[in-house]
Amino acid sequence: MKDDLEIYIRQCMQNDRAGQLKIYQLFSPVLYGICLKYMKNEDDAKDVFQEAFVIAYQKINQYKFEGSFEGWLKRIFINKLIETLNKKKKESFFLDVFDPDTDYVAEEELEIMPVEQEKLLEYIRDLPDQYRMVFNLYVFEKMKHKEISELLNISEGTSKSNLNRAKRILQKRILSIKNFKIA
């Protein structure tokens, strides 16, 4: 697989359609899933997905065969998602309103109950953009708050605050559904 992937990447570097198709087939399920997590609706997710793949093909010659190719692709997609969300906002995408006395909550204090994957994805999509972005980067991309703050140009405190607020919103939504089903 690794040898084949290198062949496909090199084909892409030569603008070979067969190589581009193979890369698309290998990575599109994961990358489209990322787009769905960040965007509020499928149409926007599809637009970003398509645009990000075009960017990836245009920048493929910048890949140095060091580290994970999938990670390199994900970074392009995440950057395009952030750019798209920023363009959708007229005002600043993130408000740096972290209050260390009231906003930071230890992560173990926020338990999220199990819920069906489709429902959880729906709840995540419903989060305000800034909370959804930080939540996805932290939970799904396994980024640290320092990395998130640098990527989004916010403070680490704002990143932590947005993550905790997102978790609280999700927790309330999940608990309200669980209570509704129990009642």
N, CA, C and O atoms as a DFTB+ gen file, in Angstrom:
732 C
 N C O
     1  1       0.827      -1.198       0.000
     2  2       0.000       0.000       0.000
     3  2       0.869       1.259       0.000
     4  3       0.609       2.194      -0.757
     5  1       1.908       1.283       0.856
     6  2       2.776       2.460       0.938
     7  2       3.475       2.708      -0.391
     8  3       3.583       3.851      -0.836
     9  1       3.949       1.636      -1.027
    10  2       4.602       1.786      -2.327
    11  2       3.616       2.286      -3.372
    12  3       3.944       3.147      -4.188
    13  1       2.382       1.729      -3.338
    14  2       1.352       2.178      -4.274
    15  2       1.013       3.644      -4.058
    16  3       0.861       4.398      -5.019
    17  1       0.896       4.044      -2.810
    18  2       0.571       5.431      -2.502
    19  2       1.640       6.358      -3.061
    20  3       1.318       7.401      -3.630
    21  1       2.891       5.994      -2.906
    22  2       3.972       6.825      -3.446
    23  2       3.856       6.932      -4.966
    24  3       4.095       7.996      -5.538
    25  1       3.494       5.844      -5.606
    26  2       3.304       5.860      -7.067
    27  2       2.182       6.826      -7.436
    28  3       2.322       7.631      -8.356
    29  1       1.055       6.735      -6.701
    30  2      -0.085       7.608      -6.990
    31  2       0.273       9.077      -6.775
    32  3      -0.125       9.938      -7.560
    33  1       1.019       9.359      -5.718
    34  2       1.433      10.738      -5.435
    35  2       2.314      11.249      -6.570
    36  3       2.144      12.369      -7.050
    37  1       3.255      10.412      -6.987
    38  2       4.159      10.829      -8.078
    39  2       3.369      11.028      -9.381
    40  3       3.682      11.920     -10.169
    41  1       2.346      10.192      -9.601
    42  2       1.496      10.389     -10.774
    43  2       0.775      11.737     -10.691
    44  3       0.677      12.464     -11.679
    45  1       0.278      12.052      -9.505
    46  2      -0.392      13.342      -9.311
    47  2       0.556      14.501      -9.589
    48  3       0.158      15.521     -10.152
    49  1       1.794      14.339      -9.195
    50  2       2.781      15.387      -9.434
    51  2       2.994      15.637     -10.919
    52  3       3.440      16.712     -11.322
    53  1       2.668      14.630     -11.730
    54  2       2.774      14.749     -13.190
    55  2       1.418      15.089     -13.826
    56  3       1.262      15.011     -15.045
    57  1       0.434      15.471     -12.984
    58  2      -0.938      15.775     -13.435
    59  2      -1.606      14.585     -14.117
    60  3      -2.425      14.756     -15.020
    61  1      -1.254      13.394     -13.681
    62  2      -1.834      12.169     -14.232
    63  2      -3.207      11.930     -13.604
    64  3      -3.318      11.822     -12.383
    65  1      -4.237      11.847     -14.416
    66  2      -5.621      11.688     -13.936
    67  2      -5.825      10.370     -13.183
    68  3      -6.598      10.315     -12.227
    69  1      -5.139       9.318     -13.610
    70  2      -5.291       8.020     -12.929
    71  2      -4.772       8.112     -11.494
    72  3      -5.393       7.578     -10.575
    73  1      -3.654       8.774     -11.301
    74  2      -3.104       8.959      -9.959
    75  2      -4.015       9.826      -9.109
    76  3      -4.223       9.549      -7.928
    77  1      -4.561      10.883      -9.715
    78  2      -5.484      11.753      -8.990
    79  2      -6.729      10.983      -8.553
    80  3      -7.213      11.160      -7.435
    81  1      -7.237      10.138      -9.430
    82  2      -8.416       9.334      -9.099
    83  2      -8.115       8.374      -7.942
    84  3      -8.938       8.210      -7.041
    85  1      -6.959       7.752      -7.966
    86  2      -6.590       6.812      -6.896
    87  2      -6.475       7.538      -5.548
    88  3      -6.954       7.043      -4.527
    89  1      -5.841       8.704      -5.556
    90  2      -5.723       9.486      -4.315
    91  2      -7.120       9.859      -3.822
    92  3      -7.422       9.751      -2.634
    93  1      -7.958      10.295      -4.746
    94  2      -9.336      10.659      -4.402
    95  2     -10.060       9.461      -3.792
    96  3     -10.703       9.588      -2.750
    97  1      -9.960       8.317      -4.429
    98  2     -10.658       7.119      -3.933
    99  2     -10.146       6.682      -2.569
   100  3     -10.926       6.233      -1.730
   101  1      -8.865       6.807      -2.343
   102  2      -8.277       6.387      -1.072
   103  2      -8.672       7.300       0.089
   104  3      -8.944       6.827       1.193
   105  1      -8.700       8.597      -0.161
   106  2      -8.833       9.546       0.945
   107  2     -10.164      10.289       1.013
   108  3     -10.444      10.952       2.012
   109  1     -10.979      10.192      -0.016
   110  2     -12.216      10.991      -0.015
   111  2     -13.168      10.652       1.126
   112  3     -13.780      11.573       1.668
   113  1     -13.335       9.386       1.530
   114  2     -14.263       9.144       2.645
   115  2     -13.857       9.869       3.934
   116  3     -14.703      10.467       4.598
   117  1     -12.596       9.821       4.281
   118  2     -12.115      10.476       5.504
   119  2     -12.205      11.993       5.365
   120  3     -12.654      12.678       6.284
   121  1     -11.784      12.511       4.230
   122  2     -11.749      13.961       4.041
   123  2     -13.153      14.550       3.925
   124  3     -13.406      15.650       4.417
   125  1     -14.052      13.837       3.289
   126  2     -15.435      14.328       3.221
   127  2     -16.063      14.302       4.616
   128  3     -16.827      15.198       4.973
   129  1     -15.742      13.285       5.394
   130  2     -16.224      13.217       6.777
   131  2     -15.763      14.417       7.590
   132  3     -16.520      14.948       8.403
   133  1     -14.526      14.843       7.374
   134  2     -14.010      16.028       8.061
   135  2     -14.819      17.257       7.643
   136  3     -15.203      18.069       8.484
   137  1     -15.070      17.385       6.357
   138  2     -15.842      18.540       5.868
   139  2     -17.239      18.555       6.482
   140  3     -17.746      19.615       6.850
   141  1     -17.857      17.387       6.593
   142  2     -19.192      17.312       7.194
   143  2     -19.174      17.739       8.656
   144  3     -20.130      18.348       9.136
   145  1     -18.101      17.425       9.362
   146  2     -18.011      17.788      10.782
   147  2     -17.875      19.283      10.988
   148  3     -18.342      19.818      11.994
   149  1     -17.245      19.957      10.052
   150  2     -16.969      21.380      10.233
   151  2     -18.051      22.291       9.661
   152  3     -18.288      23.376      10.190
   153  1     -18.697      21.866       8.602
   154  2     -19.678      22.724       7.941
   155  2     -21.084      22.420       8.457
   156  3     -21.364      21.314       8.919
   157  1     -21.957      23.418       8.369
   158  2     -23.318      23.274       8.902
   159  2     -24.221      22.434       8.016
   160  3     -25.178      21.839       8.512
   161  1     -23.944      22.368       6.714
   162  2     -24.811      21.588       5.830
   163  2     -23.988      20.855       4.774
   164  3     -22.815      21.157       4.554
   165  1     -24.630      19.892       4.131
   166  2     -23.926      19.046       3.163
   167  2     -23.481      19.810       1.926
   168  3     -22.418      19.522       1.375
   169  1     -24.270      20.773       1.482
   170  2     -23.884      21.536       0.292
   171  2     -22.583      22.293       0.530
   172  3     -21.688      22.281      -0.315
   173  1     -22.481      22.952       1.681
   174  2     -21.241      23.658       2.011
   175  2     -20.074      22.682       2.168
   176  3     -18.955      22.969       1.743
   177  1     -20.341      21.535       2.777
   178  2     -19.298      20.516       2.949
   179  2     -18.796      20.033       1.587
   180  3     -17.592      19.866       1.390
   181  1     -19.712      19.810       0.658
   182  2     -19.323      19.357      -0.689
   183  2     -18.498      20.411      -1.412
   184  3     -17.525      20.086      -2.092
   185  1     -18.888      21.679      -1.266
   186  2     -18.138      22.766      -1.908
   187  2     -16.708      22.827      -1.392
   188  3     -15.759      22.892      -2.174
   189  1     -16.560      22.806      -0.080
   190  2     -15.219      22.873       0.514
   191  2     -14.412      21.636       0.135
   192  3     -13.224      21.733      -0.172
   193  1     -15.060      20.481       0.156
   194  2     -14.410      19.224      -0.205
   195  2     -13.796      19.322      -1.606
   196  3     -12.631      18.983      -1.814
   197  1     -14.597      19.786      -2.548
   198  2     -14.132      19.895      -3.928
   199  2     -13.000      20.926      -4.045
   200  3     -11.978      20.665      -4.679
   201  1     -13.193      22.088      -3.433
   202  2     -12.175      23.140      -3.501
   203  2     -10.867      22.697      -2.859
   204  3      -9.788      22.987      -3.377
   205  1     -10.961      21.998      -1.737
   206  2      -9.751      21.557      -1.033
   207  2      -8.997      20.501      -1.845
   208  3      -7.766      20.486      -1.848
   209  1      -9.723      19.623      -2.528
   210  2      -9.037      18.635      -3.370
   211  2      -8.303      19.328      -4.513
   212  3      -7.187      18.939      -4.856
   213  1      -8.913      20.343      -5.099
   214  2      -8.242      21.098      -6.166
   215  2      -6.956      21.713      -5.623
   216  3      -5.911      21.650      -6.271
   217  1      -7.033      22.306      -4.438
   218  2      -5.846      22.902      -3.812
   219  2      -4.782      21.833      -3.562
   220  3      -3.599      22.054      -3.819
   221  1      -5.209      20.681      -3.062
   222  2      -4.256      19.596      -2.784
   223  2      -3.533      19.168      -4.061
   224  3      -2.317      18.974      -4.058
   225  1      -4.283      19.022      -5.141
   226  2      -3.652      18.634      -6.410
   227  2      -2.700      19.732      -6.909
   228  3      -1.645      19.437      -7.471
   229  1      -3.080      20.995      -6.699
   230  2      -2.221      22.103      -7.124
   231  2      -0.938      22.168      -6.303
   232  3       0.108      22.576      -6.808
   233  1      -1.021      21.767      -5.036
   234  2       0.129      21.871      -4.131
   235  2       0.865      20.545      -3.938
   236  3       1.781      20.460      -3.120
   237  1       0.477      19.525      -4.676
   238  2       1.033      18.186      -4.445
   239  2       2.558      18.167      -4.578
   240  3       3.228      17.361      -3.931
   241  1       3.104      19.048      -5.410
   242  2       4.558      19.084      -5.568
   243  2       5.266      19.597      -4.313
   244  3       6.483      19.462      -4.190
   245  1       4.517      20.180      -3.390
   246  2       5.097      20.637      -2.126
   247  2       5.241      19.504      -1.114
   248  3       5.948      19.646      -0.116
   249  1       4.574      18.384      -1.369
   250  2       4.696      17.247      -0.453
   251  2       6.086      16.639      -0.608
   252  3       6.516      16.338      -1.722
   253  1       6.776      16.462       0.491
   254  2       8.188      16.032       0.485
   255  2       8.388      14.561       0.860
   256  3       9.515      14.134       1.110
   257  1       7.310      13.793       0.898
   258  2       7.377      12.371       1.264
   259  2       7.956      12.188       2.670
   260  3       8.623      11.196       2.962
   261  1       7.686      13.161       3.520
   262  2       8.078      13.086       4.927
   263  2       6.799      13.153       5.738
   264  3       5.964      14.028       5.510
   265  1       6.640      12.254       6.668
   266  2       5.418      12.238       7.473
   267  2       4.260      11.642       6.693
   268  3       4.416      11.134       5.582
   269  1       3.120      11.721       7.301
   270  2       1.913      11.116       6.745
   271  2       1.332      11.967       5.613
   272  3       1.111      13.168       5.772
   273  1       1.092      11.324       4.471
   274  2       0.443      12.014       3.355
   275  2      -0.990      12.370       3.739
   276  3      -1.483      13.443       3.392
   277  1      -1.655      11.465       4.457
   278  2      -3.022      11.748       4.901
   279  2      -3.042      12.976       5.816
   280  3      -3.939      13.813       5.709
   281  1      -2.070      13.085       6.703
   282  2      -1.967      14.252       7.574
   283  2      -1.737      15.522       6.775
   284  3      -2.295      16.570       7.098
   285  1      -0.924      15.437       5.738
   286  2      -0.669      16.581       4.863
   287  2      -1.975      17.009       4.182
   288  3      -2.289      18.198       4.120
   289  1      -2.729      16.034       3.674
   290  2      -4.020      16.336       3.044
   291  2      -4.999      16.949       4.045
   292  3      -5.681      17.926       3.737
   293  1      -5.063      16.372       5.236
   294  2      -5.986      16.882       6.260
   295  2      -5.689      18.339       6.580
   296  3      -6.611      19.131       6.775
   297  1      -4.426      18.696       6.636
   298  2      -4.054      20.074       6.951
   299  2      -4.570      21.024       5.867
   300  3      -5.053      22.113       6.176
   301  1      -4.469      20.619       4.616
   302  2      -4.998      21.433       3.519
   303  2      -6.506      21.595       3.677
   304  3      -7.036      22.697       3.531
   305  1      -7.189      20.502       3.975
   306  2      -8.638      20.556       4.128
   307  2      -9.045      21.427       5.320
   308  3      -9.974      22.229       5.213
   309  1      -8.369      21.275       6.426
   310  2      -8.702      22.063       7.613
   311  2      -8.442      23.550       7.355
   312  3      -9.238      24.399       7.756
   313  1      -7.340      23.858       6.693
   314  2      -7.066      25.258       6.362
   315  2      -8.148      25.826       5.452
   316  3      -8.562      26.972       5.627
   317  1      -8.608      25.043       4.485
   318  2      -9.673      25.504       3.591
   319  2     -10.984      25.673       4.366
   320  3     -11.728      26.623       4.122
   321  1     -11.263      24.773       5.280
   322  2     -12.468      24.894       6.102
   323  2     -12.430      26.168       6.942
   324  3     -13.424      26.890       7.023
   325  1     -11.295      26.442       7.560
   326  2     -11.147      27.649       8.373
   327  2     -11.309      28.890       7.499
   328  3     -12.009      29.832       7.870
   329  1     -10.664      28.885       6.349
   330  2     -10.778      30.020       5.422
   331  2     -12.238      30.240       5.016
   332  3     -12.708      31.377       4.981
   333  1     -12.940      29.171       4.714
   334  2     -14.344      29.266       4.297
   335  2     -15.219      29.804       5.418
   336  3     -16.058      30.677       5.194
   337  1     -15.021      29.284       6.621
   338  2     -15.811      29.768       7.754
   339  2     -15.505      31.222       8.068
   340  3     -16.403      31.982       8.430
   341  1     -14.255      31.611       7.935
   342  2     -13.884      33.013       8.165
   343  2     -14.544      33.934       7.142
   344  3     -14.975      35.035       7.486
   345  1     -14.624      33.495       5.900
   346  2     -15.254      34.306       4.852
   347  2     -16.752      34.455       5.091
   348  3     -17.345      35.462       4.704
   349  1     -17.361      33.468       5.720
   350  2     -18.799      33.513       5.980
   351  2     -19.144      34.500       7.096
   352  3     -20.300      34.896       7.246
   353  1     -18.175      34.880       7.847
   354  2     -18.396      35.811       8.955
   355  2     -17.903      37.194       8.555
   356  3     -16.778      37.343       8.077
   357  1     -18.745      38.207       8.750
   358  2     -18.306      39.577       8.473
   359  2     -17.454      40.081       9.617
   360  3     -16.450      40.761       9.403
   361  1     -17.858      39.745      10.840
   362  2     -17.082      40.152      11.989
   363  2     -16.022      39.094      12.276
   364  3     -15.956      38.075      11.590
   365  1     -15.227      39.327      13.252
   366  2     -14.170      38.393      13.625
   367  2     -14.749      37.029      13.925
   368  3     -15.782      36.903      14.583
   369  1     -14.058      35.997      13.426
   370  2     -14.544      34.631      13.590
   371  2     -14.560      34.214      15.055
   372  3     -15.497      33.552      15.502
   373  1     -13.538      34.594      15.799
   374  2     -13.440      34.239      17.212
   375  2     -13.368      35.501      18.053
   376  3     -12.632      36.436      17.738
   377  1     -14.130      35.511      19.107
   378  2     -14.029      36.595      20.072
   379  2     -13.150      36.105      21.209
   380  3     -13.397      35.043      21.781
   381  1     -12.152      36.858      21.526
   382  2     -11.230      36.470      22.590
   383  2     -11.819      36.944      23.910
   384  3     -11.418      37.972      24.454
   385  1     -12.781      36.174      24.416
   386  2     -13.518      36.581      25.611
   387  2     -13.309      35.599      26.763
   388  3     -14.197      35.420      27.597
   389  1     -12.177      34.987      26.809
   390  2     -11.890      34.019      27.852
   391  2     -11.750      34.713      29.204
   392  3     -11.000      35.678      29.350
   393  1     -12.475      34.208      30.172
   394  2     -12.376      34.701      31.543
   395  2     -11.850      33.547      32.387
   396  3     -12.589      32.595      32.637
   397  1     -10.596      33.599      32.833
   398  2     -10.003      32.469      33.547
   399  2     -10.729      32.114      34.842
   400  3     -10.621      30.986      35.323
   401  1     -11.465      33.065      35.407
   402  2     -12.167      32.786      36.658
   403  2     -13.464      32.021      36.446
   404  3     -13.932      31.328      37.349
   405  1     -14.049      32.142      35.252
   406  2     -15.367      31.514      35.054
   407  2     -15.428      30.535      33.899
   408  3     -16.295      29.662      33.889
   409  1     -14.534      30.651      32.922
   410  2     -14.692      29.852      31.716
   411  2     -13.998      28.499      31.736
   412  3     -14.523      27.538      31.175
   413  1     -12.851      28.399      32.357
   414  2     -12.144      27.131      32.271
   415  2     -12.728      26.130      33.253
   416  3     -12.873      26.401      34.445
   417  1     -13.056      24.968      32.714
   418  2     -13.585      23.885      33.525
   419  2     -12.732      22.660      33.238
   420  3     -12.443      22.369      32.078
   421  1     -12.333      21.953      34.255
   422  2     -11.547      20.742      34.049
   423  2     -12.326      19.787      33.153
   424  3     -13.532      19.609      33.320
   425  1     -11.625      19.174      32.200
   426  2     -12.308      18.347      31.215
   427  2     -13.050      17.166      31.824
   428  3     -14.084      16.753      31.300
   429  1     -12.543      16.622      32.910
   430  2     -13.230      15.473      33.496
   431  2     -14.597      15.824      34.067
   432  3     -15.410      14.937      34.325
   433  1     -14.855      17.122      34.266
   434  2     -16.150      17.539      34.787
   435  2     -17.249      17.475      33.731
   436  3     -18.434      17.529      34.061
   437  1     -16.865      17.361      32.480
   438  2     -17.844      17.388      31.393
   439  2     -17.961      15.995      30.774
   440  3     -17.165      15.621      29.913
   441  1     -18.939      15.249      31.210
   442  2     -19.141      13.920      30.656
   443  2     -20.174      13.982      29.555
   444  3     -21.229      14.598      29.703
   445  1     -19.858      13.339      28.452
   446  2     -20.799      13.244      27.344
   447  2     -21.307      11.809      27.306
   448  3     -20.526      10.862      27.208
   449  1     -22.606      11.663      27.384
   450  2     -23.207      10.326      27.372
   451  2     -23.177       9.765      25.960
   452  3     -23.158      10.528      24.994
   453  1     -23.173       8.432      25.822
   454  2     -23.178       7.826      24.490
   455  2     -24.442       8.221      23.712
   456  3     -25.535       8.298      24.273
   457  1     -24.266       8.464      22.430
   458  2     -25.378       8.832      21.564
   459  2     -25.057       8.303      20.163
   460  3     -23.894       8.087      19.822
   461  1     -26.098       8.100      19.362
   462  2     -25.874       7.587      18.010
   463  2     -24.992       8.557      17.226
   464  3     -25.067       9.772      17.410
   465  1     -24.157       8.001      16.352
   466  2     -23.184       8.791      15.610
   467  2     -23.856       9.871      14.762
   468  3     -23.389      11.010      14.747
   469  1     -24.927       9.546      14.068
   470  2     -25.608      10.527      13.219
   471  2     -26.172      11.683      14.044
   472  3     -26.097      12.841      13.631
   473  1     -26.735      11.368      15.205
   474  2     -27.283      12.404      16.086
   475  2     -26.165      13.312      16.585
   476  3     -26.297      14.535      16.593
   477  1     -25.068      12.697      17.000
   478  2     -23.945      13.483      17.500
   479  2     -23.406      14.401      16.407
   480  3     -23.105      15.565      16.671
   481  1     -23.282      13.892      15.191
   482  2     -22.824      14.715      14.078
   483  2     -23.778      15.888      13.860
   484  3     -23.337      17.009      13.606
   485  1     -25.068      15.635      13.956
   486  2     -26.069      16.700      13.827
   487  2     -25.883      17.752      14.923
   488  3     -25.926      18.951      14.651
   489  1     -25.678      17.298      16.158
   490  2     -25.478      18.218      17.275
   491  2     -24.202      19.046      17.084
   492  3     -24.183      20.243      17.370
   493  1     -23.147      18.405      16.603
   494  2     -21.886      19.112      16.370
   495  2     -22.073      20.166      15.283
   496  3     -21.573      21.284      15.407
   497  1     -22.786      19.815      14.225
   498  2     -23.054      20.776      13.148
   499  2     -23.838      21.979      13.647
   500  3     -23.684      23.080      13.119
   501  1     -24.673      21.782      14.653
   502  2     -25.499      22.866      15.184
   503  2     -24.738      23.806      16.121
   504  3     -25.249      24.869      16.475
   505  1     -23.529      23.428      16.524
   506  2     -22.742      24.290      17.393
   507  2     -22.400      25.597      16.675
   508  3     -22.256      25.602      15.453
   509  1     -22.268      26.696      17.408
   510  2     -21.770      27.922      16.772
   511  2     -20.410      27.647      16.132
   512  3     -19.637      26.822      16.620
   513  1     -20.132      28.342      15.045
   514  2     -18.925      28.068      14.256
   515  2     -17.662      27.988      15.088
   516  3     -16.882      27.047      14.940
   517  1     -17.445      28.970      15.968
   518  2     -16.191      29.005      16.716
   519  2     -16.079      27.808      17.669
   520  3     -14.984      27.278      17.859
   521  1     -17.176      27.384      18.259
   522  2     -17.140      26.224      19.155
   523  2     -16.940      24.944      18.353
   524  3     -16.168      24.071      18.749
   525  1     -17.635      24.837      17.232
   526  2     -17.537      23.646      16.384
   527  2     -16.109      23.462      15.881
   528  3     -15.588      22.347      15.863
   529  1     -15.477      24.572      15.470
   530  2     -14.121      24.490      14.939
   531  2     -13.149      23.982      16.002
   532  3     -12.384      23.052      15.747
   533  1     -13.173      24.577      17.172
   534  2     -12.261      24.161      18.235
   535  2     -12.565      22.729      18.667
   536  3     -11.646      21.932      18.856
   537  1     -13.836      22.399      18.823
   538  2     -14.224      21.048      19.228
   539  2     -13.674      20.016      18.242
   540  3     -13.075      19.022      18.653
   541  1     -13.873      20.249      16.961
   542  2     -13.413      19.300      15.941
   543  2     -11.898      19.177      15.913
   544  3     -11.364      18.072      15.821
   545  1     -11.207      20.304      15.992
   546  2      -9.747      20.258      15.972
   547  2      -9.203      19.512      17.187
   548  3      -8.247      18.746      17.071
   549  1      -9.804      19.733      18.337
   550  2      -9.327      19.101      19.565
   551  2      -9.715      17.619      19.628
   552  3      -8.874      16.761      19.894
   553  1     -10.984      17.334      19.383
   554  2     -11.484      15.977      19.568
   555  2     -11.125      15.056      18.401
   556  3     -10.637      13.946      18.613
   557  1     -11.361      15.509      17.185
   558  2     -11.186      14.626      16.029
   559  2      -9.794      14.691      15.419
   560  3      -9.276      13.687      14.931
   561  1      -9.191      15.869      15.449
   562  2      -7.856      16.009      14.851
   563  2      -6.758      15.836      15.889
   564  3      -5.575      15.828      15.550
   565  1      -7.149      15.697      17.164
   566  2      -6.209      15.450      18.269
   567  2      -5.156      16.549      18.407
   568  3      -4.016      16.288      18.789
   569  1      -5.558      17.783      18.090
   570  2      -4.638      18.906      18.234
   571  2      -4.656      19.405      19.677
   572  3      -5.663      19.285      20.375
   573  1      -3.563      19.951      20.099
   574  2      -3.443      20.563      21.426
   575  2      -3.937      22.010      21.342
   576  3      -3.984      22.597      20.261
   577  1      -4.301      22.575      22.493
   578  2      -4.804      23.943      22.512
   579  2      -3.781      24.931      21.953
   580  3      -4.155      25.913      21.311
   581  1      -2.511      24.681      22.191
   582  2      -1.467      25.562      21.657
   583  2      -1.513      25.563      20.132
   584  3      -1.437      26.623      19.511
   585  1      -1.637      24.375      19.521
   586  2      -1.711      24.283      18.061
   587  2      -2.976      24.961      17.526
   588  3      -2.938      25.672      16.522
   589  1      -4.089      24.728      18.213
   590  2      -5.367      25.320      17.796
   591  2      -5.275      26.837      17.864
   592  3      -5.716      27.535      16.951
   593  1      -4.698      27.346      18.954
   594  2      -4.613      28.798      19.119
   595  2      -3.756      29.417      18.011
   596  3      -4.069      30.499      17.514
   597  1      -2.679      28.734      17.626
   598  2      -1.827      29.245      16.553
   599  2      -2.543      29.171      15.207
   600  3      -2.471      30.109      14.412
   601  1      -3.222      28.076      14.953
   602  2      -3.922      27.879      13.682
   603  2      -5.051      28.885      13.510
   604  3      -5.251      29.419      12.419
   605  1      -5.788      29.144      14.581
   606  2      -6.959      30.008      14.500
   607  2      -6.686      31.446      14.932
   608  3      -7.573      32.298      14.889
   609  1      -5.449      31.704      15.348
   610  2      -5.051      33.037      15.796
   611  2      -5.913      33.525      16.966
   612  3      -6.437      34.639      16.957
   613  1      -6.041      32.664      17.961
   614  2      -6.754      32.980      19.200
   615  2      -5.850      32.601      20.359
   616  3      -4.820      31.958      20.154
   617  1      -6.212      32.984      21.560
   618  2      -5.401      32.604      22.719
   619  2      -5.708      31.152      23.095
   620  3      -6.751      30.610      22.731
   621  1      -4.794      30.542      23.818
   622  2      -5.034      29.178      24.313
   623  2      -6.245      29.166      25.234
   624  3      -7.025      28.214      25.222
   625  1      -6.408      30.210      26.025
   626  2      -7.551      30.302      26.928
   627  2      -8.866      30.314      26.170
   628  3      -9.833      29.681      26.593
   629  1      -8.910      31.032      25.049
   630  2     -10.128      31.062      24.234
   631  2     -10.393      29.687      23.638
   632  3     -11.541      29.253      23.546
   633  1      -9.329      29.006      23.233
   634  2      -9.484      27.652      22.698
   635  2     -10.093      26.732      23.763
   636  3     -11.031      25.984      23.486
   637  1      -9.554      26.797      24.969
   638  2     -10.064      25.961      26.065
   639  2     -11.502      26.328      26.406
   640  3     -12.339      25.453      26.631
   641  1     -11.775      27.597      26.441
   642  2     -13.117      28.068      26.758
   643  2     -14.122      27.612      25.693
   644  3     -15.204      27.125      26.021
   645  1     -13.758      27.771      24.425
   646  2     -14.651      27.355      23.339
   647  2     -14.888      25.847      23.353
   648  3     -15.997      25.390      23.079
   649  1     -13.853      25.075      23.671
   650  2     -14.017      23.630      23.769
   651  2     -14.992      23.284      24.891
   652  3     -15.901      22.477      24.700
   653  1     -14.805      23.885      26.041
   654  2     -15.680      23.580      27.171
   655  2     -17.111      24.032      26.925
   656  3     -18.054      23.349      27.324
   657  1     -17.280      25.166      26.277
   658  2     -18.632      25.623      25.947
   659  2     -19.285      24.670      24.942
   660  3     -20.472      24.366      25.057
   661  1     -18.521      24.206      23.969
   662  2     -19.056      23.240      23.001
   663  2     -19.483      21.958      23.708
   664  3     -20.553      21.416      23.434
   665  1     -18.647      21.483      24.612
   666  2     -18.980      20.261      25.351
   667  2     -20.239      20.441      26.188
   668  3     -21.077      19.543      26.272
   669  1     -20.360      21.599      26.798
   670  2     -21.552      21.862      27.620
   671  2     -22.822      21.881      26.757
   672  3     -23.851      21.325      27.141
   673  1     -22.738      22.514      25.609
   674  2     -23.888      22.552      24.705
   675  2     -24.256      21.134      24.268
   676  3     -25.428      20.757      24.276
   677  1     -23.246      20.356      23.886
   678  2     -23.499      18.970      23.465
   679  2     -24.077      18.148      24.613
   680  3     -25.009      17.367      24.425
   681  1     -23.516      18.334      25.789
   682  2     -23.995      17.604      26.960
   683  2     -25.465      17.913      27.224
   684  3     -26.247      17.000      27.488
   685  1     -25.848      19.181      27.157
   686  2     -27.247      19.566      27.383
   687  2     -28.162      18.962      26.326
   688  3     -29.250      18.485      26.647
   689  1     -27.730      18.979      25.073
   690  2     -28.557      18.413      23.999
   691  2     -28.737      16.909      24.186
   692  3     -29.836      16.377      24.028
   693  1     -27.648      16.241      24.524
   694  2     -27.710      14.784      24.709
   695  2     -28.565      14.441      25.922
   696  3     -29.396      13.535      25.869
   697  1     -28.358      15.170      27.013
   698  2     -29.164      14.911      28.211
   699  2     -30.637      15.186      27.973
   700  3     -31.491      14.467      28.492
   701  1     -30.947      16.206      27.203
   702  2     -32.365      16.501      26.943
   703  2     -32.995      15.387      26.118
   704  3     -34.161      15.055      26.335
   705  1     -32.263      14.807      25.188
   706  2     -32.791      13.681      24.398
   707  2     -32.918      12.454      25.278
   708  3     -33.927      11.751      25.217
   709  1     -31.910      12.184      26.097
   710  2     -31.957      11.012      26.984
   711  2     -33.129      11.133      27.957
   712  3     -33.838      10.154      28.185
   713  1     -33.344      12.319      28.533
   714  2     -34.461      12.530      29.453
   715  2     -35.796      12.396      28.740
   716  3     -36.762      11.876      29.298
   717  1     -35.841      12.872      27.497
   718  2     -37.066      12.780      26.713
   719  2     -37.427      11.315      26.443
   720  3     -38.590      10.923      26.530
   721  1     -36.401      10.514      26.112
   722  2     -36.636       9.098      25.819
   723  2     -37.026       8.317      27.076
   724  3     -37.802       7.364      27.010
   725  1     -36.480       8.733      28.219
   726  2     -36.783       8.052      29.478
   727  2     -38.190       8.366      29.943
   728  3     -38.880       7.494      30.470
   729  1     -38.624       9.609      29.752
   730  2     -39.918      10.069      30.240
   731  2     -41.090       9.401      29.553
   732  3     -42.242       9.698      29.870
